[in-house]
């Protein structure tokens, strides 16, 4: 860009979504709509169940109810716009709308990353220090850890939002995706994105690598503690208390890493977009199902309340 040259700033973006699959658009809409309808229903049902059953008034279920709330907000940041675009001839989103969408999406995603780490520490405390668990995981500490997850997510997302507003977009304005994501925005930017990329690298280090390391270390100690249990029944019970969380963590991080590593160049193939749907829409739906299938206390609470989740 030549200094002093008049630059026409982009005021909106075109989201291509799944327009390159015209023959199955109706099928995709129905499938994505059903998934989106089930996600808030199942997660809200899990929150209500935890609130209704006094046996679930424990740190693990307090964290789980917050995870369900995050998942509802997380999927709502992208799914409604994606679904509405199926009926739009030109699938547009304003620059401000794009920035707000990415802000909410990153806020919930980064907060969930921190909460996953908090839940790993909770499982570590429960299995490795069972006699001190109640005193270590006090209600005050649990609230502080959840608030800390939200504060960390908000802080990082504010930095990312400011970074987006520092970028200049002078065309083209076509995003080959179904929502506004940073890799695609960086490719469309006509300004130097070095500091934005540096910020993303730092945040990836903090929220990705460090959180994953803490989770791995926590589960390393958990495995060592479980192996010291002499009875097979005791080992099985200890493993089942953290199996659902480990499954959720594995899905969250493996799919997320695949999406962002494959789109590091800013491109978005059809396969990448479908994987992104799994990461942004399907996983929030699966989380309550994972905990229902793997957790005896939730199964018992469902039977007692006569609920179906």
C-alpha positions as CSV (number, residue, x, y, z in Angstrom):
1,X,0.0,0.0,0.0
2,X,1.5,3.4,-1.0
3,X,1.4,6.0,1.7
4,X,-1.1,8.7,1.0
5,X,-3.1,6.5,-1.4
6,X,-6.8,6.5,-0.9
7,X,-7.9,3.2,0.5
8,X,-11.5,1.9,0.3
9,X,-12.1,0.2,3.6
10,X,-14.2,-3.0,3.6
11,X,-17.4,-2.5,5.5
12,X,-18.7,-6.0,5.2
13,X,-17.5,-9.6,4.4
14,X,-19.1,-12.3,2.3
15,X,-19.2,-15.7,4.0
16,X,-19.1,-18.5,1.4
17,X,-20.2,-21.1,4.0
18,X,-21.2,-24.3,2.3
19,X,-22.4,-22.6,-1.0
20,X,-20.1,-24.9,-3.0
21,X,-22.4,-27.8,-2.1
22,X,-25.7,-26.6,-3.7
23,X,-27.1,-30.1,-4.1
24,X,-27.0,-30.9,-0.4
25,X,-27.6,-27.5,1.1
26,X,-31.1,-28.5,2.3
27,X,-29.7,-31.7,4.0
28,X,-26.8,-29.7,5.6
29,X,-29.3,-27.1,6.9
30,X,-31.5,-29.8,8.5
31,X,-28.5,-31.6,10.0
32,X,-26.9,-28.5,11.4
33,X,-30.2,-27.2,12.7
34,X,-30.9,-30.4,14.6
35,X,-27.4,-30.4,16.1
36,X,-27.8,-26.7,17.2
37,X,-31.2,-27.4,18.7
38,X,-29.9,-30.4,20.7
39,X,-26.8,-28.5,22.0
40,X,-28.6,-25.9,24.1
41,X,-31.3,-28.4,25.1
42,X,-28.9,-31.0,26.4
43,X,-26.5,-28.5,28.0
44,X,-29.3,-26.6,29.7
45,X,-30.9,-29.9,30.8
46,X,-27.5,-30.8,32.4
47,X,-27.3,-27.5,34.2
48,X,-30.9,-27.9,35.6
49,X,-30.2,-31.4,36.7
50,X,-27.1,-30.4,38.6
51,X,-29.1,-27.5,40.3
52,X,-31.9,-29.9,41.2
53,X,-30.0,-32.8,42.7
54,X,-28.2,-32.0,46.0
55,X,-25.9,-35.1,45.4
56,X,-24.4,-33.2,42.6
57,X,-23.4,-30.2,44.7
58,X,-19.7,-30.9,44.3
59,X,-16.8,-29.1,42.6
60,X,-16.8,-31.4,39.6
61,X,-20.4,-30.7,38.8
62,X,-20.1,-27.0,39.5
63,X,-17.3,-26.9,36.9
64,X,-19.4,-29.1,34.6
65,X,-22.4,-26.7,34.8
66,X,-20.2,-23.8,33.8
67,X,-18.8,-25.9,31.0
68,X,-22.3,-26.4,29.7
69,X,-23.0,-22.7,29.9
70,X,-19.9,-22.0,28.0
71,X,-20.8,-24.5,25.3
72,X,-24.2,-22.9,24.8
73,X,-22.6,-19.5,24.3
74,X,-19.8,-21.0,22.2
75,X,-22.1,-22.7,19.7
76,X,-24.5,-19.7,19.6
77,X,-21.6,-17.4,18.5
78,X,-21.5,-19.1,15.1
79,X,-24.4,-21.5,14.5
80,X,-27.3,-19.0,14.1
81,X,-25.5,-16.9,11.6
82,X,-24.4,-20.1,9.7
83,X,-28.0,-21.4,9.6
84,X,-29.5,-18.0,8.5
85,X,-27.0,-17.8,5.7
86,X,-28.5,-20.9,4.1
87,X,-31.5,-18.7,3.1
88,X,-29.5,-15.7,2.0
89,X,-28.6,-15.1,-1.7
90,X,-25.6,-13.1,-0.6
91,X,-24.2,-14.3,2.7
92,X,-22.8,-11.1,4.2
93,X,-21.7,-10.0,7.7
94,X,-20.7,-6.5,8.6
95,X,-17.2,-5.7,9.7
96,X,-18.4,-4.9,13.3
97,X,-20.6,-8.0,13.3
98,X,-17.6,-10.1,12.2
99,X,-15.4,-8.6,15.0
100,X,-18.1,-9.2,17.6
101,X,-18.7,-12.8,16.4
102,X,-15.0,-13.6,16.7
103,X,-14.8,-11.9,20.1
104,X,-17.6,-14.1,21.6
105,X,-16.2,-17.2,19.8
106,X,-12.7,-16.6,21.1
107,X,-13.9,-15.6,24.6
108,X,-15.9,-18.8,25.1
109,X,-13.2,-21.0,23.5
110,X,-10.4,-19.6,25.6
111,X,-12.4,-19.6,28.8
112,X,-13.3,-23.3,28.1
113,X,-9.7,-24.1,27.6
114,X,-8.9,-22.7,31.1
115,X,-11.9,-24.4,32.6
116,X,-10.8,-27.7,31.1
117,X,-7.5,-27.2,32.9
118,X,-9.3,-26.4,36.1
119,X,-11.3,-29.6,35.9
120,X,-8.1,-31.6,35.4
121,X,-6.7,-30.1,38.6
122,X,-10.0,-31.0,40.3
123,X,-9.6,-34.6,39.2
124,X,-6.0,-34.6,40.4
125,X,-7.0,-33.3,43.8
126,X,-9.9,-35.9,44.1
127,X,-7.8,-38.9,43.2
128,X,-4.3,-38.0,44.4
129,X,-5.4,-36.3,47.7
130,X,-8.8,-37.7,48.5
131,X,-8.6,-37.1,52.3
132,X,-7.8,-33.4,51.7
133,X,-10.1,-32.9,48.7
134,X,-12.9,-31.1,50.5
135,X,-10.5,-28.7,52.2
136,X,-8.4,-28.1,49.0
137,X,-11.3,-27.6,46.6
138,X,-13.3,-25.3,48.8
139,X,-16.4,-23.5,47.4
140,X,-14.5,-20.2,47.5
141,X,-11.6,-21.6,45.5
142,X,-14.0,-23.2,43.0
143,X,-15.7,-19.9,42.3
144,X,-12.4,-18.1,42.0
145,X,-11.1,-20.7,39.5
146,X,-14.2,-20.4,37.3
147,X,-14.1,-16.6,37.5
148,X,-10.4,-16.8,36.7
149,X,-11.3,-18.8,33.5
150,X,-13.8,-16.1,32.4
151,X,-11.4,-13.3,33.2
152,X,-8.6,-14.9,31.3
153,X,-10.9,-15.5,28.3
154,X,-12.2,-12.0,28.3
155,X,-8.7,-10.4,28.7
156,X,-7.3,-12.4,25.8
157,X,-10.3,-11.8,23.6
158,X,-10.2,-8.0,24.2
159,X,-6.6,-8.1,22.9
160,X,-7.7,-10.1,19.8
161,X,-10.6,-7.7,19.2
162,X,-8.3,-4.7,19.4
163,X,-6.0,-6.5,17.0
164,X,-8.8,-6.9,14.5
165,X,-9.7,-3.2,14.6
166,X,-6.0,-2.4,13.9
167,X,-6.1,-4.4,10.7
168,X,-7.1,-2.7,7.4
169,X,-9.2,-4.5,4.8
170,X,-9.3,-3.0,1.3
171,X,-10.5,-6.0,-0.6
172,X,-11.2,-8.7,-1.5
173,X,-13.8,-9.3,1.2
174,X,-14.7,-13.0,0.6
175,X,-14.2,-15.4,3.5
176,X,-14.1,-19.0,2.5
177,X,-15.7,-20.1,5.8
178,X,-19.0,-20.1,7.6
179,X,-17.9,-17.7,10.4
180,X,-15.3,-15.0,11.0
181,X,-12.1,-16.7,12.1
182,X,-8.7,-15.0,12.5
183,X,-6.7,-17.1,9.9
184,X,-9.1,-16.0,7.2
185,X,-9.1,-12.4,8.3
186,X,-5.3,-12.2,8.3
187,X,-5.2,-13.4,4.7
188,X,-7.7,-10.7,3.6
189,X,-5.9,-7.9,5.5
190,X,-3.9,-5.5,3.4
191,X,-1.9,-4.2,6.4
192,X,1.2,-5.6,8.1
193,X,-0.1,-8.3,10.4
194,X,3.2,-9.1,12.2
195,X,2.1,-7.9,15.6
196,X,-1.2,-9.6,15.3
197,X,0.5,-12.9,14.5
198,X,2.9,-12.4,17.4
199,X,-0.1,-11.8,19.7
200,X,-1.7,-15.0,18.4
201,X,1.5,-17.0,19.0
202,X,1.7,-15.7,22.6
203,X,-1.9,-16.5,23.3
204,X,-1.5,-19.9,21.7
205,X,1.5,-20.6,24.0
206,X,-0.5,-19.5,27.1
207,X,-3.9,-21.0,26.4
208,X,-2.8,-23.9,24.3
209,X,0.6,-25.3,25.2
210,X,0.7,-24.3,28.9
211,X,-2.9,-25.5,29.5
212,X,-2.2,-28.8,27.7
213,X,1.0,-29.3,29.7
214,X,-0.9,-28.7,33.0
215,X,-3.5,-31.3,32.0
216,X,-0.9,-33.8,30.9
217,X,1.0,-33.4,34.2
218,X,-2.2,-33.7,36.2
219,X,-3.2,-36.9,34.5
220,X,0.4,-38.2,34.8
221,X,0.0,-38.0,38.6
222,X,-3.5,-39.4,38.4
223,X,-2.3,-42.5,36.4
224,X,0.5,-43.0,39.0
225,X,-2.0,-42.8,41.8
226,X,-4.5,-45.2,40.1
227,X,-1.7,-47.7,39.5
228,X,-1.0,-47.8,43.2
229,X,-4.5,-48.9,44.0
230,X,-4.4,-52.6,44.7
231,X,-8.0,-53.7,43.9
232,X,-9.2,-53.8,40.3
233,X,-12.6,-52.4,41.4
234,X,-10.9,-49.4,43.0
235,X,-8.8,-48.7,39.9
236,X,-11.9,-48.9,37.7
237,X,-13.8,-46.5,40.0
238,X,-10.9,-44.0,40.1
239,X,-10.5,-44.2,36.3
240,X,-14.3,-43.6,35.7
241,X,-14.2,-40.4,37.7
242,X,-11.9,-38.8,35.2
243,X,-12.7,-40.7,32.0
244,X,-15.4,-38.4,30.8
245,X,-13.3,-35.3,31.3
246,X,-10.3,-36.9,29.5
247,X,-12.6,-37.7,26.6
248,X,-14.0,-34.2,26.4
249,X,-10.4,-32.7,26.6
250,X,-9.1,-35.0,23.9
251,X,-11.9,-34.1,21.5
252,X,-11.6,-30.3,22.3
253,X,-7.9,-30.0,21.8
254,X,-7.3,-32.6,19.0
255,X,-10.0,-31.1,16.8
256,X,-9.0,-27.6,17.6
257,X,-5.3,-28.2,16.8
258,X,-6.3,-29.9,13.5
259,X,-8.5,-27.0,12.5
260,X,-5.9,-24.2,13.2
261,X,-2.9,-26.1,12.0
262,X,-4.6,-27.0,8.7
263,X,-5.8,-23.4,8.3
264,X,-2.5,-21.7,9.3
265,X,-2.1,-20.5,5.7
266,X,-5.5,-18.8,5.9
267,X,-7.1,-21.2,3.4
268,X,-10.2,-23.2,4.2
269,X,-10.9,-26.3,2.1
270,X,-14.3,-28.0,2.2
271,X,-12.8,-30.7,4.5
272,X,-11.5,-28.0,6.9
273,X,-14.9,-26.4,7.1
274,X,-16.6,-29.7,8.0
275,X,-14.0,-30.3,10.7
276,X,-14.6,-26.7,11.9
277,X,-18.3,-27.6,12.2
278,X,-17.3,-30.6,14.4
279,X,-15.1,-28.3,16.5
280,X,-17.5,-25.4,16.9
281,X,-21.0,-27.1,16.8
282,X,-20.8,-30.9,17.3
283,X,-18.4,-31.0,20.3
284,X,-20.6,-28.7,22.5
285,X,-23.5,-31.1,21.8
286,X,-21.4,-34.1,22.6
287,X,-20.1,-32.9,26.0
288,X,-23.3,-33.5,28.0
289,X,-23.7,-36.9,26.3
290,X,-20.1,-37.9,27.2
291,X,-20.7,-37.1,30.9
292,X,-24.1,-38.8,30.8
293,X,-22.7,-42.0,29.4
294,X,-19.5,-42.1,31.5
295,X,-20.8,-40.9,34.8
296,X,-22.8,-43.1,37.2
297,X,-23.9,-40.2,39.4
298,X,-25.5,-38.3,36.5
299,X,-27.2,-41.5,35.3
300,X,-28.7,-42.0,38.8
301,X,-29.8,-38.4,39.0
302,X,-31.5,-38.7,35.7
303,X,-33.4,-41.9,36.8
304,X,-34.4,-40.2,40.0
305,X,-35.7,-37.1,38.3
306,X,-37.2,-39.0,35.4
307,X,-35.4,-36.8,33.0
308,X,-34.0,-37.8,29.5
309,X,-30.8,-36.2,28.4
